Amino acid sequence: MSKYEQCFPGLVILFGSGETSPSGRKIFEEVFKNLPANPRVEILETPAGFELNSSQVAGRVGDFLEQHLKNYQPQISILPARRRGTSLSPDNPEVVAPLWEADLVFMGPGSPTYTVSQLRNSFAWQILQARHRLGMSIALASAATIAIGAYAIPVYEIYKVGEDIHWKEGLNLFRPYGLSLVFVPHWNNNDGGDELDTSRCFMGKARFDPLLEILPRDVTVVGIDERTGLLFDLVNQVCYVIGPGEVTLLIQDKIKSFKSGMTFAFTDLGDFRYPQPAEGISREVWDQAVIKQKSRENPVSPSEKILGLVKERELARSCENWQFADELREKILEMGWRVVDTEDGPVLKVVNRVTDK
């Protein structure tokens, strides 16, 4: 059996809040340590796609990663999969194409229910699941953390609009792994001070307890404190709590709490199992994901001619013949390779699959 016929999923990291705070930086670092060099990071606008400034919402996270994780030299881009039925749809192959090459996908603030409605059964969600099963990591915060559960709290509808308490069906990322999970970020929120209980993602205990009563009994609720992250290592079946707060598990009538630095097994979440690699994913998407993965693991190598030009450029630079060095750099670029000068010498990055003759 080849490794593509097995399941080796990437990491999943969920933020309780504070993804662009100092604690968020430490949480992101735990993910980046496990990514390839110069990782490709795609930031999906979808959760805030209904807002006029969704690109700015997503861009703030991109700016944060560029500034505070620059040692990892991430290649960051914003993916504007905003709304179905438009040119910027999560079903548009051209819009979501960067997902095929991503090492990490991030989604964050916005509306949980909007996120679910836009991504459920979408082309983007199919690719994301396939790529994750083949090793791509996923980082989620705020609305996206809520949306990927079996059920999602309609936060705005209840807290702002005043609708009766209810749940919406979620994207259920962990269903193929045998787990029925509900995620509640902002678990220990206290924005309301002494006058208003805003814990449990602004529901407050008075509203959250009745919400628990209408959940199916087999659901495990995962509460994540603010400025705290929960990292899922699906390969080793271990969860890690990172940050100053705690993670709380509500399993029927039992409560378990885990402080920063603690770990717990997936068996604490339910009856974990590995899915068939393509389970719940269309065959077309899975086959394409495998093709992309194989090409990423067997990258094209520079020819002897390219390597000779690089050496010639280094000689020109040592003689301070900058004009000739620049000409050689442009020639190498035309052949499909970018020269990146580092303290340890020149590094070649493929920019396209041009054949150097």
N, C-alpha and C positions, 0 to 999 in steps of 0.2 A: 504494500500500500504506500503510495507516494504521500509526501507531507501535505500536498494539496487536497488529498482525500481525507485529511484529518483536520481537527480544529485547534489552532494555536492562536487564540485571540490576543489582541493588544490590551493595554491597560485601559481602565475607565476611571477617571477622577471626577468626583462630584464636589462642588464647592457649596458650603452653607451660606456664604456671602464673601465679599472682600477679595474677589479674584484679581483686582488691580491694587491691592494693598501690600505692605511688606510681608504679611503672612501669606498672601496669595503668591508672591514671588517664590517663597520657600516651597509652597505646594507644587507650583509649576516646575520647579527645579527637579523634584522627585520624578516627574514625568520625563523631562528633557534628558535626564541622565540615562534613560532607557531608549532614547530615540537615536536614529542614525545621525552621523555628522551632517551639519548644515540641513537640519530637518525642514521639510516643507509643511507649513502650517496654513490651513484654510480656516478662515473665520466666517461662519455662516450667518448671514443677516436675518435668516428666517424668523426667529422669535420676535424680532422688532420690525418685521417687514411691513407692518401696517402703519408704522410711524413715518413721517416725512423725513426724519433725520436718522433713519435706520443705518445708513452708511457711517454716520458719525458715532452712533452707539457701538457698532462693531469696530470701528476704527480706533476707539479709545483702548480697546483690548490689544489691538495690533501695535499701537504706539507703546503700550506698556511692555509688551514682550520684546519689542525692538530695543527699548531703552534698558530694561532690567535683566534680560537674558541674552544680551548680545554676545556673551562668551560662547554661546552655542551656535552663533551665526545662523539663526533661523531665516528661512525664506518665507515671508509672510504675505498673504494676499487675502483680500476680502471677497467673499463669494456672494453676490447679490441675488440669491434665490428667494425673492421677497413674497411673491403672491402667485397662486395658481390662476390660470386664465389670462396671464399677461406675458409679455416677452421675457420678463425676469421671473420665470416660474421654476420651482424645484423639479418640474417634469421636463424642462428644456435641456436636452443633452449638451448643448453648447455652454449653457450657463453652469451646469454642474460638472463639466468635464474635469476640472482640476481635482475633484475628489478621487479620481482614479490614481493620482500620483501622490496624495497626501500621506504624510507620516503622522500628523496630528490634526484632528478637526475639533474646533471649539465652537460652542453655541452658548449664549448667555441670556442677558436681560430681554424682557418683552412680555408677552402674554403666553401662559402655558396652553390655554385652549386654542389660541391662534396657531401656536407651534404644532400642536397635534393635528389640527384641521389641514394645515399646509403640507405636512410631511407624511401623514399616514398613507401608506401604499404608494408614495411618490417615487420617482426615479432616483432622486437624491437619497432617500431613506434606504432604498434597495442597495445602492452603491455603498453607502456608509456601513451598512450591516455586513456586506460582503468583504469590504476592505478591512473591517474590524476583525472578522474571523480569520483573516490572513495576516494579522499583526499590527494594523494601524491602531493608534491610540485615540481615545476620545476624552475631551475635557468639557464639562458642562457646569453651568452656574445658573442660579435664579430660575427663570421660567423654564429653561431647558432641563434643569435637574428635575423639576416637577413633571415635565411632559413625558419623560422616558419611563415613568413608572407604569404599572398595570392600570392604575387609576390616577387621575390628576385633580388636584384641588383647583377649582375655578376661582382663584384668589380675588381678582377684580370684581367678578360678578357677585361674590358674596360680600366682600369687605367694602367695596366702593359703591356698588349698585344696590345692594340690599336684597339680593335674591335669597330664597330659602337655601339651607345647606344641602349640598348634593355633590356628587363626584362626576367627573367626565372620564370616559375611557381614555387611557393613555396610549403611548406608542409601544410600551411593554418590551423594552429592549432585552430584558432578562428572561422573558418567557421561554425562548428556545433552550435555556439552561435549566429549566425546571423550577424557576423561582418566580413567585408572585410578590412583587415588591412595590411599595408606595414610598416616594421620597418627599420629605418635608424639610426644605432649607429654612434658614432664619428660625431655627427651632427655639432658641433662647432670646429672640428679639425683645427689646424693651423700649422701643421708640415711644410707646404710649405712656411711659413713666408709671407713676403710682395711680393715675386716673384711668388708664385703659390697658388691658392685657393684650399685647400684640405678639405674644409668643406663638409658636407653632405656625409660623408663616402668616402672621397677622390675624389668624383665626381666634386666638385666645382660647383658654381651656374651656370656657363655657360653650363655645361653638364646636371646638375640636372633639370633645367627648361624644357629642351626638353624631359627629361625622364618623367616628370610629364604630359606632353602633350599626351603621348601615353598610360597612365594608364586609365583604365575604370573610369568613373565619380563617381561611387559609392564607390571607394576605399578611405579610410582615411589613410594618411601618418602620421606615428608617429616618429618624430625625437627626439633622446635621446642624450643629451650632454655628453661629456666625464666625467668620474668619477661620473656619475649620474645613478641612478637606477629608474625604473618604476615598481611598484609592483601592480599586478592585484589581487584584492580580489573578486573572482567571486561569492562567496556566498553573500556578501553584495553589490556587483555591484559598487565598488568604486576603483579608481586608486590613488596611493600615489606616489608622487615624492620625492625621497630621494637622498641627496648628494648636492654638491655645484652648480650644473648647473640647466638647465631647460629642460622641455619636450615641444616640439612644435607639434601641431596638424594642419595638412593641410587637410581641408575638402572642396573639390571643390575650390571655390575662397576665402574661409575664413581661417584665421590663428588665432589659439589660443595658448597662451603660459602659462605655469604653472611653477612657481618657486619651489625651494626646500621647502618641508613642506606643499605644497598645495595639494589638492585632486580634483578630478573631477569624475563625474558619467559616467557609461558605456554608457549612452544615448548620451554623447558627441562623442562617437566613432561610433555610428550607431544604428541600430534597434536590440538591444540585446534581446536574448531569451535563455532559457535553453533548451538544446537538450534532446531527449530521452536518458537515460543513455547509452545504447549500440549503439547509432546512429553512423554509419560509422565504427563500430568495429565488427569483426566476432563474431558470437555467441560462438564459442569455446573459444576464448580469453576472452570474457566478463565473461562467466561462470567460467572460471578458476580464473579470477581476483576476482570475488565475493567469491569464496571458500577461496582463500588466505586471503582476507580481513577479513572474518569471523574468520578464525583461528588466525589472528593477534589480533583481538579484544577480543578473548576468549582464552588467552594463557593458557597453561598447568600450574598447580600449583604444588609446591613441596609437597611430601607426609610427613606425620608425622615422618616417619623414617629419611628422609633427614633433616628435621628441628631439629630432635633430635641429629643428627650427627653434625650439625652446632653449637648447644649449647655445645656439648661435646668438639668440637674444640675450642670454645671460652674459656672454662674452662681450657683446656690445654695451651692455649696462656697466660691466666692470671697467670698460674703457671710456665710460661717460659719453658714449655715442648715442644720446637719447633719441635723436630723430630716427636713426636706423632701428633702434630697439622698438620704438613705437610702430614703425612700419611692419616689423616682424610680428608684433602683437596683433595688428590688424589682419595680417595675412593668415595667422593662426586662427583668428576669429572667423574669417571667411571660410575656413575649412571645418568649422563646427565646434571649435574649442575656445574657451575663454581662459586666459592666463590670470591667475590670482596670485599676486606677490605677497608672501607671508614672511615672518621672521625666520622660518625654517627653509625658505626657498620657494620657488614657483610651484603652484598647484594648478592642475588642469581640470576644468569643469566643462562637461559636454553641454552644448547649447542647442544642438540639433544633430540629426543623423546624416549629415552631409558626407559623402564619400570623398576622402582626400586622395586625389590622383597625382 
